[in-house]
Amino acid sequence: MRRPNIRWRLTLWYGTVLAATLAGFSVAVYALTSHELLALTDAALTEELADFAGDASRCRTRDDFARELGPRYGRLEGYESQLSRTSGEINFRSDGLTASGLPLPSNRASTDRTSFANGNLARLGHVRLAWREVTGPVGPMIAQVAVSMSPNDRALRELLTAMLVAGSTAVAVTLGGGYWLARQALAPVDRMVATAREITSTRLDRRLTAPDPNDEIGRLAATFNGVIERLQRSFEEIRRFSADAAHELRTPLASMRTQAEVALQSPRSPDRDQRVFEDLLEEIDRLTRLVTQLLFLCREDVRLPSGEAPAPAVRLDEVVADVANHMQVVAREKGLSLDLNENPLCLVRGDVDRLRQLCFNILDNAIKYTTAGGTVRVSSRCGDGLAVLTVSDTGIGIPAEHLPRVFDRFYRVDPARSREVEGTGLGLSICRAIAEAHRGRITIESAPGRGTLVVVTLPVESPERA
């Protein structure tokens, strides 16, 4: 069975709650009205019975009953009266009663006070009875007064009819009004659904709108818009990454193709063939490095392992010292001074190979973009729960307008740097990926002609836990 939509469910809830409320209210009103009418009837019966019993007790002989009681109680409008002996003999009854009269009460243990009961009589229908014991000329007697309950019953029926009509009307109006209100309240959702259906991978610029950005629907629209915005950035990054990767791959492939075609069209020469093979091998090495870096950025295992098997503890100071010692040869070949400050014990959790690659890429960049005679300084320290790796150089620096994008894939500051220094434009992207995978961050401060400072911060691991 198909479940009704939210609009109908809200409407049914409105109707159900109102119907239950009206039903409870109606039952309470009906019960209170019935009780109040009965109390008024009993009060009138008590007063009438007191008068009848008083008059009956003043009679001295049997003949006095008809003479004293008949004129007043024989045809009293709305009431029927009867005076009987406890044995059942009727000494007086009003004209509206049949020969059998009113039934004597079954329980007369204490009839010295007024008692009440409901009954049905052939001529009167539903009646309310009141009786008490009085002293007459022939001993104890029972005085009874009855009144028809037809006015009460009629009033209660009219009240019940009025409540049913009013309640039904109220429920119907509530259902209609509730459906309209639910429709109005959910109209923005329908518009959001229509807009969401128009959003595709090529139309991620569309956004959902809501009348009130602060209510529940507005917050839902804002959350969904945030998801779409993140998807749009991801799609744009993927497109840009794909275009940049294709461009980077096309250049060496075109060069290799050109060299191979020229070699095939030229006469065979061992020296020329060797130069062609060397150039091809150089391009293949460049392609290999580029593909390796691309695969690294796309691999999911760049993140640290989580769960029951945490990443091992790594001495960052040893990693930094080891990489700096290996890069000393490269620095000396370029005429640079690579200074390694004395590093204290510093433990972090992570992948030692990834941390080594992080240090290598940062030092490699510093050496590449520092001219002969310059200096590169490396240090690491621990404090305030963080391990801090700093690499500074006296190189050519980076203009301020390029700093926000230096971590973008394939981004190069200017063509001159690209021609002078070999690279793929992925080194800093890999550094950021490694730092973030280790729950850290990397920042760069630089100025043209004043050098560059790279700072990497990672969560520290206490020696006791390690």
HELIX and SHEET records of a PDB file:
HELIX    1   1 ILE A    6  SER A   57  1                                  52    
HELIX    2   2 ARG A   62  ASP A   64  1                                   3    
HELIX    3   3 PHE A   65  LEU A   69  3                                   5    
HELIX    4   4 GLY A   70  TYR A   73  1                                   4    
HELIX    5   5 SER A  150  GLU A  198  1                                  49    
HELIX    6   6 GLU A  216  GLN A  265  1                                  50    
HELIX    7   7 PRO A  270  CYS A  298  1                                  29    
HELIX    8   8 GLU A  300  VAL A  302  5                                   3    
HELIX    9   9 LEU A  316  GLU A  333  1                                  18    
HELIX   10  10 VAL A  352  LYS A  368  1                                  17    
HELIX   11  11 ALA A  400  ARG A  405  5                                   6    
HELIX   12  12 PRO A  415  GLU A  420  1                                   6    
HELIX   13  13 GLY A  427  ALA A  437  1                                  11    
SHEET    1   A 5 ILE A  90  ARG A  93  0                                        
SHEET    2   A 5 TYR A  79  ARG A  85 -1                                        
SHEET    3   A 5 GLY A 139  SER A 148 -1                                        
SHEET    4   A 5 GLY A 125  GLY A 136 -1                                        
SHEET    5   A 5 SER A 115  LEU A 121 -1                                        
SHEET    1   B 2 ALA A 313  ARG A 315  0                                        
SHEET    2   B 2 LEU A 347  ARG A 349 -1                                        
SHEET    1   C 5 SER A 337  LEU A 340  0                                        
SHEET    2   C 5 THR A 375  GLY A 383  1                                        
SHEET    3   C 5 LEU A 386  ASP A 393 -1                                        
SHEET    4   C 5 GLY A 451  PRO A 459 -1                                        
SHEET    5   C 5 ARG A 441  ALA A 447 -1                                        
END                                                                             
